[in-house]
Amino acid sequence: MFSSLMPQRKEFFELLSEHSEHVVAGANAALRLLNGLGAGTEDIPVLVAEVNLNEQRADKIKARLIALLHRSFTTPINRDQIHALTIELDLVLNALQDVANAVGMYSIEASTVEAREMASLAADACLKLNRAVLALPDKSRRKVAMDLCQEIDAIESQADRVQRKAITALFNGSGTLWNALKMREFYALQEEVVDRCEDAAKTIEEILIENS
């Protein structure tokens, strides 16, 4: 009974790592989706389904993590921070799911340079987030994890610039108002992915500082 209240330190980190692997898989599927949209090189419905599948699988991991928190007497790092990071990883995948599903909802038949760039930045941020999570259990890799978090912050700033450029281009007088409005909303959904990555990175930074 008591041993069930004292889970191995690695259990939490293994579940967080598994959760972040689905973040990367979802982001890569979304990137392929945006790169293939209108090009005829990808099966778009399959990629949308792939993003949704990763979100669903990650939801199960989130449930396992929260259940483990509830039944554990001790945790390797601050309990609230484990919970916060779990929720933030989930929100990244929710944002990726919103992007993928919006392609059909908004009848977006072709991608744009800016949409592809935003998807690439999101995939990069998700990969760095995954690497930072993987580094968490290893005290010798704290600087690596902190550097990755700072790189995610820089990616978020770059994504902001791309989004502003994209919205400016939408209202330059060419194209329909409907297309401008739906793409503005779509770019906002893409930006949300990177924003959520930044939130998770900030929590990782807090964990690193508190446990230094």
DAPE-V439663 format. One record per residue. N is the residue number from 1. RES is the residue in one small letter. NEAR is the number of other ideal C-beta (glycine too) atoms within 10 Angstrom. Layout:
BEGIN
N,RES,NEAR  N,RES,NEAR
END
This chain:
BEGIN
1,m,4  2,f,6  3,s,7  4,s,9  5,l,10  6,m,10  7,p,17  8,q,10  9,r,13  10,k,11  11,e,15  12,f,23  13,f,18  14,e,14  15,l,18  16,l,23  17,s,17  18,e,16  19,h,25  20,s,26  21,e,17  22,h,26  23,v,29  24,v,18  25,a,21  26,g,30  27,a,30  28,n,20  29,a,23  30,a,28  31,l,21  32,r,20  33,l,25  34,l,27  35,n,17  36,g,16  37,l,21  38,g,13  39,a,9  40,g,7  41,t,9  42,e,15  43,d,12  44,i,18  45,p,11  46,v,11  47,l,22  48,v,20  49,a,13  50,e,19  51,v,25  52,n,17  53,l,15  54,n,24  55,e,23  56,q,12  57,r,17  58,a,26  59,d,15  60,k,12  61,i,21  62,k,19  63,a,12  64,r,15  65,l,24  66,i,14  67,a,10  68,l,16  69,l,16  70,h,9  71,r,9  72,s,17  73,f,9  74,t,9  75,t,17  76,p,17  77,i,19  78,n,15  79,r,14  80,d,12  81,q,16  82,i,23  83,h,17  84,a,18  85,l,28  86,t,25  87,i,15  88,e,20  89,l,28  90,d,22  91,l,17  92,v,31  93,l,28  94,n,16  95,a,24  96,l,34  97,q,22  98,d,18  99,v,26  100,a,25  101,n,15  102,a,18  103,v,22  104,g,11  105,m,12  106,y,16  107,s,10  108,i,19  109,e,9  110,a,8  111,s,18  112,t,18  113,v,11  114,e,21  115,a,23  116,r,15  117,e,18  118,m,27  119,a,24  120,s,17  121,l,23  122,a,31  123,a,22  124,d,19  125,a,30  126,c,31  127,l,18  128,k,22  129,l,29  130,n,22  131,r,17  132,a,27  133,v,24  134,l,18  135,a,22  136,l,22  137,p,16  138,d,11  139,k,10  140,s,7  141,r,17  142,r,16  143,k,10  144,v,14  145,a,22  146,m,18  147,d,15  148,l,24  149,c,24  150,q,14  151,e,17  152,i,25  153,d,17  154,a,12  155,i,22  156,e,21  157,s,10  158,q,16  159,a,26  160,d,13  161,r,9  162,v,20  163,q,20  164,r,13  165,k,14  166,a,21  167,i,15  168,t,10  169,a,15  170,l,19  171,f,12  172,n,8  173,g,4  174,s,9  175,g,12  176,t,8  177,l,9  178,w,10  179,n,14  180,a,16  181,l,13  182,k,17  183,m,20  184,r,14  185,e,12  186,f,24  187,y,23  188,a,14  189,l,18  190,q,27  191,e,22  192,e,19  193,v,31  194,v,27  195,d,18  196,r,25  197,c,32  198,e,21  199,d,18  200,a,27  201,a,27  202,k,16  203,t,21  204,i,24  205,e,18  206,e,17  207,i,21  208,l,20  209,i,10  210,e,10  211,n,13  212,s,8
END
